[in-house]
């Protein structure tokens, strides 16, 4: 692996395209949910279109709230199915392409993900033109799934950042990427509803398509790879069973300096946090609409406020509080999770709009945990095995949204507002409490462990040929 990339260039490689991609997702995410809800109302349930327009124009009215109770359960099934399509095939691909990227480079898998995402938004742009059944939206996610989508982009980006950073600054590099992701979400959330109100669904998806194409071109032509292999790449090399065997051996084989316990604890934490995050995404807009009567615009303002506070929290915690207090990654993550738990408690007791903003304030440090966990994981893995271990992580992490959507959809639909306090947020709080106990265990293990050098696994000659 080459580590010649130094200075400011490390901040202008894979992170900006990721921010643009996240902007594309943010600008279209709530709009896509809104499209599914509207078409479920007007086509699936055959309700008069004038009544369904209340979900756009006057969602706080009594009629709209009653309509929500009919539409939301069926719309949630479509969202859950979309999550399934997005998860299964990319997860399986990551098992092959993560170890493959350790040999042939990070760029090809990132480019593949950007191509798949671009095709998905292109198809959504076309589907939004015609007034058809919302279940047809799932067709758009076929190229996304077959080319790896966001799963491949995330895997390649994390491995790339790990390649170009040392252990001392890796936490900040990952936090910097998280901050850019939050900025992309912020801009997308603010501009999406404005563009939608002015130009409709199609223009929103066309803009998202353009952003994904530009990001893919940036990766393809500007970003240098960190791994160079003179051997030619073939389709057979992509799906070599030996790659998966090597991955399993890497993640499970006992060797000096490779603490399997900490690695799998970190993977478990990432899974649990993903469940909470994806569950929140699944139900939060539905919750604010049903409980508070918020439309897309009001919800977007809230999300924007939440993101601004999150960005400030990441910068303040990682760049100032952690160095000044000399806090370890484990302690920093625990403090971040306490911030999240406080937010979930407030949201579960929400019955006024300002309560959601209070939840946003107390959760401003909640996004710090993710980069810290990935930093702990990366330090527990030999550099030559980064792709393999993160492949296992991303594979499981990609399958998690479907499980999270199913769990949260079930809890939410059975305990919808006006039930008070709302159990769905208490589920997230419980998950974070479990994660805190795991982190305490990791901290104790790290304090007891000695600094033994990693023993890399012997590469299979067949893989390198």
URCOR-V781900 format. One record per residue. N is the residue number from 1. PHI is phi in whole degrees, 0 to 359 (none if undefined). OMEGA is omega in degrees with one decimal (NA if undefined). D_LAST is the distance of its C-alpha to the last C-alpha in Angstrom with 1 decimal. Layout:
# URCOR-V781900
n->[N:N]
phi->[PHI:PHI]
omega->[OMEGA:OMEGA]
d_last->[D_LAST:D_LAST]
This chain:
# URCOR-V781900
n->[1:2:3:4:5:6:7:8:9:10:11:12:13:14:15:16:17:18:19:20:21:22:23:24:25:26:27:28:29:30:31:32:33:34:35:36:37:38:39:40:41:42:43:44:45:46:47:48:49:50:51:52:53:54:55:56:57:58:59:60:61:62:63:64:65:66:67:68:69:70:71:72:73:74:75:76:77:78:79:80:81:82:83:84:85:86:87:88:89:90:91:92:93:94:95:96:97:98:99:100:101:102:103:104:105:106:107:108:109:110:111:112:113:114:115:116:117:118:119:120:121:122:123:124:125:126:127:128:129:130:131:132:133:134:135:136:137:138:139:140:141:142:143:144:145:146:147:148:149:150:151:152:153:154:155:156:157:158:159:160:161:162:163:164:165:166:167:168:169:170:171:172:173:174:175:176:177:178:179:180:181:182:183:184:185:186:187:188:189:190:191:192:193:194:195:196:197:198:199:200:201:202:203:204:205:206:207:208:209:210:211:212:213:214:215:216:217:218:219:220:221:222:223:224:225:226:227:228:229:230:231:232:233:234:235:236:237:238:239:240:241:242:243:244:245:246:247:248:249:250:251:252:253:254:255:256:257:258:259:260:261:262:263:264:265:266:267:268:269:270:271:272:273:274:275:276:277:278:279:280:281:282:283:284:285:286:287:288:289:290:291:292:293:294:295:296:297:298:299:300:301:302:303:304:305:306:307:308:309:310:311:312:313:314:315:316:317:318:319:320:321:322:323:324:325:326:327:328:329:330:331:332:333:334:335:336:337:338:339:340:341:342:343:344:345:346:347:348:349:350:351:352:353:354:355:356:357:358:359:360:361:362:363:364:365:366:367:368:369:370:371:372:373:374:375:376:377:378:379:380:381:382:383:384:385:386:387:388:389:390:391:392:393:394:395:396:397:398:399:400:401:402:403:404:405:406:407:408:409:410:411:412:413:414:415:416:417:418:419:420:421:422:423:424:425:426:427:428:429:430:431:432:433:434:435:436:437:438:439:440:441:442:443:444:445:446:447:448:449:450:451:452:453:454:455:456:457:458:459:460:461:462:463:464:465]
phi->[none:257:233:283:282:227:68:295:300:296:266:234:255:277:289:300:299:298:298:294:298:296:301:299:292:290:293:248:300:293:294:295:300:297:296:297:297:295:286:297:292:276:253:296:268:54:273:308:299:297:292:296:295:300:295:269:270:211:290:271:289:299:297:292:294:292:295:302:295:273:277:301:301:287:295:297:295:294:297:292:293:300:298:294:298:291:260:293:296:303:296:293:298:297:296:272:280:294:299:299:290:295:259:254:118:271:300:302:287:292:299:301:297:293:296:300:293:298:296:298:292:296:293:299:300:287:297:292:289:262:272:240:303:297:294:293:300:297:300:298:268:293:297:303:290:289:258:97:54:295:302:291:296:297:300:296:293:297:297:296:299:296:297:263:235:267:297:291:253:296:300:291:300:290:293:299:297:297:295:296:300:296:295:299:297:301:296:295:297:286:273:305:299:296:295:296:297:276:230:92:297:300:298:301:289:295:297:299:299:299:299:294:296:298:297:297:295:299:297:293:252:248:278:282:282:265:232:234:234:285:289:287:271:232:298:298:293:292:241:283:300:299:296:291:299:296:298:297:297:298:278:239:284:282:203:298:81:258:273:299:298:292:301:285:295:296:298:297:296:300:297:297:293:293:301:296:295:293:296:299:298:296:250:296:296:298:295:293:290:284:280:249:73:284:264:299:296:294:294:296:297:297:298:299:299:299:291:301:296:295:298:299:296:297:296:297:288:282:269:238:294:295:297:293:271:50:276:281:300:296:295:299:295:297:297:297:292:297:297:295:300:301:295:295:296:297:295:294:257:289:219:229:299:292:296:294:288:296:298:294:294:287:259:296:261:292:279:287:299:305:301:294:295:294:295:300:297:296:283:265:234:299:305:287:250:302:299:293:292:291:296:301:296:293:301:294:295:288:285:295:305:296:297:295:298:296:297:289:296:297:296:293:292:275:228:285:305:267:300:212:289:279:296:298:284:292:299:296:298:295:300:293:296:299:298:300:297:295:296:299:295:298:299:297:298:294:292:274:284:259:276:266:292:292:252:291:288:288:289:289:302:292:288:270:275]
omega->[-179.0:-178.7:-175.7:-177.8:-176.9:174.5:-174.4:-177.7:-179.9:-178.9:-175.4:-178.4:-174.7:-176.3:178.6:175.9:176.6:178.5:179.8:176.9:179.7:174.7:179.0:178.7:-177.9:-178.3:-173.8:-171.9:-179.5:178.3:177.2:176.0:179.3:178.6:178.9:179.8:-178.0:-178.2:172.9:179.5:-171.3:-175.8:-177.7:-178.5:178.3:176.3:-179.4:-176.6:178.1:177.0:-179.3:178.4:175.8:179.2:176.1:-165.4:-176.2:-173.4:180.0:-179.2:-179.8:-179.4:-179.5:179.3:176.2:178.6:179.2:-178.3:177.4:-171.7:-171.6:179.6:179.8:176.8:179.4:178.0:178.0:178.9:178.9:178.3:176.6:178.7:178.9:179.9:-179.2:-167.8:-163.8:-176.3:176.3:178.9:178.7:178.5:-177.1:178.6:178.2:-168.8:175.2:175.2:178.3:-179.0:174.6:-177.5:-171.0:176.0:-176.8:-173.6:-176.1:-178.1:176.3:179.4:177.7:178.9:179.7:177.7:179.7:179.5:178.4:179.3:179.0:-179.9:175.7:178.7:176.6:177.9:-180.0:-178.8:-177.7:179.7:-175.4:-178.4:-175.4:-177.7:-176.7:178.5:178.2:177.9:-179.4:179.3:-177.6:-174.7:176.8:176.6:176.3:-177.7:-174.2:-179.5:173.1:176.3:-176.7:179.0:-179.9:180.0:179.9:-180.0:-178.9:-178.1:179.6:178.5:-179.8:178.8:177.3:-179.8:-171.2:-178.5:175.9:-174.5:-176.0:-175.3:-174.5:178.4:179.0:178.8:178.9:176.5:176.7:177.0:177.8:178.6:177.5:176.1:179.0:177.5:177.5:177.3:-178.2:-178.6:-179.8:-179.7:-178.6:-175.0:-177.4:-179.7:179.8:178.9:-179.8:-179.8:-176.6:-170.2:177.3:-173.8:-170.9:-178.3:178.2:-178.4:176.5:177.5:178.2:177.9:-179.7:179.5:-179.4:178.5:179.4:178.5:178.9:178.1:178.2:179.2:-173.8:-170.4:-175.0:-174.4:176.4:178.5:178.8:-179.7:-179.0:179.3:-177.2:179.1:-179.3:179.3:177.7:177.6:179.5:-179.2:-179.9:-173.7:177.4:-179.5:179.7:178.2:179.9:177.2:178.7:179.0:-179.2:179.0:-179.6:-175.3:-173.6:-174.2:179.5:177.4:-177.3:175.1:178.6:-175.2:-177.9:-177.7:-178.8:179.1:-177.7:172.1:178.7:178.1:178.4:179.1:179.3:178.5:-178.6:179.1:177.1:176.3:-179.9:-178.4:-178.5:175.9:177.7:-179.6:-177.6:-170.3:-170.7:179.0:177.6:-179.8:-177.7:177.7:-177.4:-176.7:-171.2:-180.0:-179.3:169.7:-177.2:-178.1:-178.9:178.1:-179.9:177.6:178.1:-179.3:178.4:177.4:179.6:-177.7:178.5:177.8:179.6:178.5:177.3:-179.9:179.3:-178.1:-178.0:-175.8:-171.2:-174.6:-174.8:-174.6:-178.0:177.9:-178.4:-178.7:-177.5:-178.5:176.5:178.0:-178.5:-179.1:178.6:179.4:179.2:177.8:177.3:-179.6:175.6:175.3:179.4:-178.6:178.0:179.5:-179.4:178.2:179.3:-178.2:-179.0:179.6:-176.4:168.3:173.9:-174.9:-176.3:176.8:178.3:178.4:173.3:177.0:178.6:-179.5:-176.2:-179.3:-173.2:179.2:-171.5:-177.5:-179.9:-174.2:-176.3:178.5:-179.8:-180.0:179.7:176.3:177.5:-178.7:-177.6:179.7:179.6:-173.5:174.3:-177.5:-177.2:-179.4:-175.6:-177.9:-177.9:-177.2:178.1:174.0:177.2:-179.8:-176.9:177.4:180.0:-178.7:-179.8:177.5:-174.5:-177.9:179.0:177.7:-179.9:179.9:179.4:-178.5:-175.5:176.6:179.4:-179.4:-176.2:-177.2:177.9:-178.6:-179.1:171.5:17.2:175.6:-171.8:-5.0:-175.0:-175.1:-173.6:178.9:177.4:174.5:178.4:178.1:179.0:178.0:-179.7:176.5:177.8:-179.9:179.2:178.8:177.8:179.6:176.6:178.3:177.8:-179.7:179.2:179.4:-178.9:178.5:-178.3:-173.8:176.8:-176.9:177.7:-179.9:177.9:173.0:-177.1:175.6:177.3:-179.9:174.3:-177.0:-178.2:-179.7:-173.1:-178.3:NA]
d_last->[17.2:19.9:23.5:25.4:27.3:30.7:34.3:35.7:32.5:31.0:33.8:33.4:29.8:28.8:32.1:34.4:32.5:32.5:36.3:36.8:35.0:37.1:40.1:39.4:39.2:42.3:44.3:43.7:43.4:47.1:48.0:45.7:47.4:50.7:49.9:48.9:52.1:54.3:53.0:53.2:56.8:57.8:55.7:54.7:58.0:60.1:62.0:64.0:61.9:64.7:64.4:60.6:61.0:62.7:59.2:58.6:62.1:63.8:61.4:63.8:66.6:67.7:66.8:63.3:62.8:64.0:61.7:58.8:59.4:59.0:56.1:53.8:53.0:51.8:50.0:48.2:46.8:45.2:43.7:42.4:40.8:39.2:37.7:36.3:34.6:33.2:31.7:30.2:27.4:26.3:26.2:23.9:21.6:21.4:19.9:16.8:16.8:17.7:14.6:12.6:14.7:13.8:10.3:11.5:15.2:18.6:20.2:18.8:20.1:23.4:24.0:23.5:26.1:28.5:28.4:29.1:32.0:33.4:33.6:35.3:38.0:38.5:39.3:41.5:43.4:44.2:45.1:47.5:49.5:50.7:52.7:50.7:50.0:47.9:45.6:44.1:42.7:39.9:38.6:37.6:35.1:33.0:30.7:30.7:29.4:26.8:25.2:25.4:28.5:29.6:27.3:24.2:26.3:27.4:24.1:22.5:25.8:26.1:22.6:23.2:26.6:25.2:22.7:25.6:28.3:29.2:30.8:34.3:34.2:31.8:34.7:36.5:33.5:33.1:36.9:37.0:34.7:37.0:40.0:38.6:37.9:41.5:42.7:40.9:42.5:45.9:46.0:44.9:47.4:50.2:49.6:48.5:52.0:53.7:51.6:52.1:55.8:56.0:53.7:52.6:49.4:47.7:47.8:46.3:43.2:43.0:42.9:40.2:38.1:38.6:37.5:34.3:33.5:34.4:32.2:29.1:29.9:30.3:26.8:25.3:27.1:28.3:26.0:23.2:20.0:19.4:15.6:13.9:10.3:10.2:7.5:9.8:10.9:12.0:14.6:12.6:10.1:13.5:14.8:12.2:14.6:12.3:12.8:16.5:16.4:14.9:17.6:20.3:19.4:19.4:22.8:24.4:23.4:26.0:25.2:27.2:28.0:26.5:29.6:28.8:32.5:32.6:29.4:30.7:34.1:32.8:31.1:34.3:36.3:34.3:34.8:38.5:39.0:37.2:39.6:42.6:41.4:40.6:43.7:45.8:44.3:45.2:48.8:50.0:51.1:52.7:54.4:55.9:57.0:58.7:60.1:61.0:61.2:58.6:57.3:54.0:55.6:57.0:53.8:51.9:54.3:53.8:50.0:50.2:52.4:50.1:47.1:49.1:50.1:46.5:45.3:48.1:47.3:43.6:44.6:47.6:45.8:42.4:43.8:47.2:48.1:45.0:45.0:48.8:48.9:45.7:44.6:41.3:39.0:40.3:43.9:43.3:41.7:44.7:47.2:45.4:45.6:49.3:49.7:48.1:50.3:53.4:52.5:52.0:55.3:57.0:55.5:56.5:60.1:60.0:62.9:63.5:61.3:61.6:60.1:56.7:57.0:57.9:54.7:52.7:54.4:53.7:50.0:49.2:46.9:45.1:41.9:41.3:39.9:36.7:35.2:36.4:34.6:31.3:31.8:32.5:29.4:27.1:28.7:28.0:24.2:21.7:20.5:16.8:17.9:20.2:18.5:18.3:22.0:23.3:21.7:23.7:26.7:26.6:26.1:29.2:30.9:30.5:32.1:34.9:36.9:37.8:39.0:40.8:42.4:43.6:45.0:46.8:48.0:49.5:51.2:52.4:53.8:55.7:57.0:57.5:60.0:62.9:61.8:62.1:60.2:57.1:54.9:51.6:51.5:52.4:49.2:47.2:49.3:48.6:44.9:45.1:47.2:44.6:42.0:44.4:44.7:40.9:40.7:43.5:41.6:38.5:40.8:42.3:39.0:37.7:41.0:40.7:37.0:36.1:33.6:30.8:27.5:24.6:22.3:18.7:16.8:14.1:10.7:9.1:6.3:5.3:5.6:3.8:0.0]
